[in-house]
Amino acid sequence: MYRRIAYLFSFLFMLLPAMAQTTAINGTLTLTDQPDTERFLTFLLGTGQVGTLGTASLQVNINQQLADDQKSGVGQAAAGLTISFNRVDTIAVAFSGIPDPSQPTITQTGRINSGAGAYANISNSAPTGPTVNATFTRTSTSPLRYTFTMTGNAVVGGQTISLAITNVQLTLGNNRVNVFETSTGSGTLNPFGTVQTSANVTPGGGPTFQTAQFIEVAVTVTISQADSLRLFFTLASDPPPPSVPFTIIGGTGAYAGASGSGTLNFPSETSVTVTGSVTKAGPTTPVISSVATANFPLNRIAPNSWVAVKGTHLVPATTPKGGVYWSNAPEFAQGKMPTQVGGISVTINGKPAYVWWFCSAATEPACAQDQINILTPLNLDAAGDQQVMVVVKNGADSSASFPVLKTDVTQSVLMFDTLGHAVATHLDGTLLGPTSLYPGLSSPAKGGETVTLWATGFGLPTAALVEGSSSQSGSLPGTPACFLGGAQAQVVAALVSPGLYILNITIPNNAAPGDNFFYCTYNNSVPAPVLVAVQ
């Protein structure tokens, strides 16, 4: 009889999922401050011909020490040039040791850093020396403009290619302040033993530590070559209070997707004691790998914007091919949007997001990972630029908190394909794009024609919106500066449905035939160029 009971329990435990393992942790860590990083970033944008390779979008990032006024750069600079032929095929060039970028003319040598897509195997044609020579000639200070010229070659697939660029106008896109502190150290964290630590400290609610409303700290605790934990906490004062709560926001190796919490105590300026617990992700625990505004190249989100959350175990493995939409959600009968669809929900800083669609990598080949598309809430209770925490709940299982940078604007024109063709329509509603994009359905724009591009991430309009309402409309507080093929285009922007903006632009009469790069600058946001086809 006892043997039968033993067999029965064995069979039952085989059917039960493995339980997540929780471990108490405690120990003392030391941290030594490293030199602060305070940089002022200037983004210049333009469009031009690159050798015989074709027309490309040019983005130059000038990186300087932050000046005492916290609003400008000072001293020697470095710069990075990204040459984008589309969203896939790119070349990156680095310039270092620019002595004084305030000079009216800057002549600098640079080297090719890397390539992607068709240029993934790009190499320097002269490995022991610089491969390009560039000249920046300032033509205007308000707005800031340069004429850019570059000469040089590279090797792709054994063939030498020219990277010559002649007299392309670069215009100020925006300025940003990048400020952070780092600390490194070691210590003992039971039951793991000796660990190495590194901490990244950034201002929250303001661009600099002087303007910050609080301080955000992300600590990586390296347990072994493969395993690490990530802790996150905020400080409202300096020096910190005696006791500070922390959250475990995942890790690597055995602790990928781990969660947990605890308390930090600061007995001195260089040491911290840790008490808490960590729970390893179980076999069905949702694990978030990325959170980003739709078709935006960086992991950033904004209020009232469409966002893709990707990872593993985010949705049921039995999700139907093609995914699940919010179409039949009962909330629409009350004029609201659903915060839960098919047992899937997402919160941002504890506030429910609106779930539009999700797919499973197990059933949908187009989904490389599990994916949930959401609309962020109107108010994230997050002032300025700061980290916010995203949590996915799949049935009874919840993910660890995943940090992502929240900004006021992450403006992004939606794309039809990975190359970057904009989701755009003619005013009669037919699709705008190369005839090859959707044969028989898509057609290019004509010079002088007004067309509509569809976008998200432009933030909140002037009109007051109702949280959760399935109807939204309004105008932007300001007008974006939009450019097509390097020339400024007339634009009218408006919010027409939840999180979805239209940009009605007039195609310049002199727009070049073929794919033209389009981007907007707005509210000091980072632009992400897309392609608009013109005949």
Secondary structure, 3 states (H helix, E strand, C coil): CHHHHHHHHHHHHHHCCCCCCEEEEEEEEECEECCCEEEEEEEEEEEEEECCCEEEEEEEEEEEEECCCCCCEEEEEEEEEEEECCCCCEEEEEEEEECCCCCCEEEEEEEEEEEEHHHCCCEECCCCCCCEEEEEEEEEECCEEEEEEEEEEEEECCEEEECCEEEEEEEEEEEEEEEEEEEEEEEEEECCEEEEEEEEEEEECCCCCCCCCEEEEEEEEECCCCCEEEEEEEECCCCCCCEEEEEEEEEEHHHCCCEEEEEEEEEECCEEEEEEEEECCCCCCCEEEEEEECCCCCCEECCCCEEEEEEECCCCCCCCCCCEECCCCHHHHHCECCCEECCEEEEECCEECEEEEEECCCCCCCCCCEEEEEECCCCCCCCCCEEEEEEEEECCEECCCEEEEECCCCCEECECCCCCEECEEECCCCEECCCCCCCCCEECECCCCEEEEEEECCCCCCCCCCCCECCCCEECCCCCEEEECCEEECEEEEEEECCEEEEEEECCCCCCCEEEEEEEECCCCCCCCEEEEEC
